[in-house]
Amino acid sequence: MHDAERGAASVLALGIVGAVVALTALTVPVLSAFALAQRAANAADAAALAAADAISGAVPGTPCDLAERTAARNGADVEVCDLDGAVAFVAVRVQGVGIDVRRAARAGPPGATGPPGSTG
């Protein structure tokens, strides 16, 4: 073996380790943001359904109180809780490390329309 080639494998291994660390550093935040967005969407859906159940009388309680408790159990804070007839519109916020994700959901009987500007 030539002296000029000594340590070449160490340099190559160091380069590979550096590339893996860099790829991980770029991938983890993106995946974390995706998971946070999913958690926010799930919390908004569950909170809107809880409020709609309270409106319909399927469960006892005040619709927006139930929405807040349901969102809290899912790691979210309710920012908006609008009720329009039998329809509930709930917007939530989930906080992550350095990022806030907001999602909204509407729930009610089939064919019912929610508050103006709501989608769902």
C-alpha angles and dihedrals in degrees: 000000000000120000090230091064095049111120095014091121090052091054091047092049090049090052092050092048090049092051092050092049091049092048091049092048090055098041102046097062092049092050091045091053090050092051090048091051090051091049090050092049092049091048092050092049093048093046093049091048091049091051092047090050090053091048091052092048093242089125129023120247145065111303099228093042090054090047091053093048092047092048091048090053087055094049097257139116121224112236098173132022113175124174122199113175107300094346127095123199115194129181119191139186127213119194122214134171103302095341138083119200122198126195134169136203138185125209134180143110119319113281095016119129123220135215117316113281094019122133131190 
